[in-house]
Amino acid sequence: MTSSILRKFIKKWVIDLRNDKKRQRGNFSYRRKEYSIALQSYRSALKFLNTDQYPLLEQDTESSIFAEQYIQVQNNLAQVHLLNNQFDQCLDAVNEVLKHDPKNIKASFRQAKALFELGNYDQTIPILKLLLQSQNNDVERDKINDMLNICKTKLEKYKKNEKEICRRMFSSPSSTTTTITTVKEKLQSKNIAKVENKNKTAWWTY
């Protein structure tokens, strides 16, 4: 092994070591529910998986080891964002995971959860249905079914409200005119009554 190859090997080994150290620290903080520290650690770990910053990693981008490390960190990052109610950031992280592993169960569930919390029920339903079709033992079917039922109920309610709004908007003008006329008549009656009361009071003072 030449000295240049050895230096590259050592440098890459140091990068891998730092990445793993940051990831482990993130896991430790996550277990302690110190989510802000976990977030920082996972972001730092991702920097060590950045091929632009560390070109030495370029040769490993297609390897299962690189992909596994990257997916693991992004998945952990997504979970922390989810717990912090940072749903858009969670979606960014899971999208990165799904680029490398489209059938990743954890990423898909977190994607559905984030979309659900954002109120995007129409986008959530197809993901949940795909998860239910999976034979993977990691799929929490009870939770998914509960979420799916809520999504369907919410969408039905939304559609019902939408129809009601449209019905009111396009209701007959005559009924609207009648309502306005009735309100005007009531106001006029009140004004007349006020004037009469004032006159009566004026009469009694004399």
Number of C-alpha atoms within 10 A of each C-alpha: 5 6 8 9 10 11 11 12 13 12 14 17 12 13 19 17 14 16 23 17 15 22 25 17 18 28 21 15 18 19 11 11 13 14 20 14 17 25 23 17 25 26 19 18 27 19 17 22 23 15 14 11 10 14 12 16 18 14 10 13 15 11 10 10 11 17 16 13 18 20 23 16 27 24 24 23 25 31 25 24 23 20 12 14 14 16 23 15 17 27 22 15 23 27 19 17 25 19 11 14 15 13 14 17 19 19 27 22 20 21 27 25 23 25 21 20 14 14 14 15 21 14 14 24 21 12 18 22 13 12 23 15 10 13 8 11 8 10 16 13 15 10 11 20 14 10 19 21 12 15 21 15 13 15 16 12 12 12 12 12 12 11 12 12 12 11 11 10 10 9 11 10 10 9 10 12 11 11 12 11 12 12 12 12 12 11 12 12 12 12 12 12 12 12 12 12 12 11 11 11 11 10 9 7 6 5
